[in-house]
């Protein structure tokens, strides 16, 4: 699925909320100041996750990544950090406990980002405890494409694996192998509790 980012950072954050509140009965879109704003109902806490919800959560993640990059270019790192924190609180399960997050460009003692602080540092940098982080979300991302190889649904949990192709403002495309895992929380929202990214293997 190809997504070219055209929303404001604020609207993208609302879209990122679809990782929490997925459509089950209705989804209503309206035009406000030329931007599409989605009104989405939330599923019951015990409702099985659907493939459509997984795909919506993936699009929300992609929209949010591009929103952070756009916010950084327009308003600087402080604004981008604020937005990234809101995205983490909306899409990830750090409020539930540790998250199994292994970013693409993490290494050494900071390879795994089980805490919100460490995840925020990876996305926007600026944290002296993670000096190797330069801000993955600040690298000029402008669009994305997600190609799922497998989506596994198991009641109120789901896992997907496949490729994510990210395009920056110079038109350069970076492909990462990505696995996500979600759970539905007590409010019926999808939360990312597993996020593993790596660069594709290139045999010699």
C-alpha positions, -999 to +999 in steps of 0.1 A: +000+000+000+014+033-011+009+064+010+021+099+002+019+122+031-004+153+026-016+160+061-006+185+087+013+172+117-017+177+139-040+158+116-014+130+112-014+127+149-051+122+148-046+095+121-020+079+143-048+075+168-062+049+145-036+026+160-057+029+191-092+032+178-099+010+148-132+010+128-156-017+137-190-004+128-185+030+112-158+054+100-168+089+091-145+113+072-152+150+070-134+180+054-121+207+078-099+234+064-091+212+034-078+184+056-095+150+061-102+142+097-113+107+106-139+099+133-134+063+142-152+040+167-133+017+191-138-020+192-147-039+224-117-050+244-124-087+237-131-083+200-107-102+177-082-080+158-089-079+121-066-076+091-082-043+083-072-030+117-037-042+113-034-024+080-049+008+095-024+007+123+004+003+099-008+033+079-011+053+111+025+044+120+037+055+085+017+088+087+031+095+121+067+090+110+062+114+081+045+138+104+074+139+127+099+145+099+077+172+085+073+189+119+111+188+124+117+206+091+090+232+098+095+238+135+126+222+148+136+194+172+117+205+202+084+204+183+093+171+166+101+156+200+068+167+214+049+152+185+070+120+187+061+116+223+024+119+216+028+093+188+045+069+212+018+074+238-009+068+211+005+038+191+029+019+214+022-002+245+047+014+269+018+022+292+013-016+295+049-025+302+081-031+283+079-031+245+100-055+224+114-028+201+146-034+181+151-005+157+169-006+124+199+015+134+204+006+170+235-012+182+255-023+212+240-018+246+212+002+232+201-023+205+168-030+223+144-002+233+122-016+260+113+018+275+095+049+262+126+071+269+148+049+248+123+047+220+118+085+219+156+089+218+158+066+188+132+085+169+143+121+176+178+120+193+188+146+217+192+123+247+227+121+263+219+086+276+217+075+239+245+094+223+245+073+191+209+083+183+207+109+155+169+108+151+156+082+127+123+101+124+141+133+114+156+120+082+133+138+058+107+111+053+080+122+029+061+090+019+061+052+025+049+019+011+041-012+032+042-047+016+030-073+040+044-109+036+023-124+064-003-112+088-012-136+117-043-129+137-047-147+171-077-133+189-068-100+205-032-102+193-017-099+158+017-100+141+027-088+107+060-091+088+071-077+055+089-047+039+085-010+045+098+013+018+105+049+031+111+077+007+129+109+018+128+144+005+156+137-020+136+109-035+158+082-020+141+050-010+152+029+021+138-005+025+136-022+059+123-056+069+098-050+096+078-071+121+051-056+142+031-072+170-001-057+185-024-063+214-058-049+220-058-030+253-086-027+279-101+003+260-103-017+227-072+001+212-044-016+193-010-011+209+024-020+194+042-043+218+067-058+192+086-038+166+116-053+150+133-036+120+164-046+101+181-038+068+176-065+041+203-092+039+227-087+010+248-118+003+283-113-010 
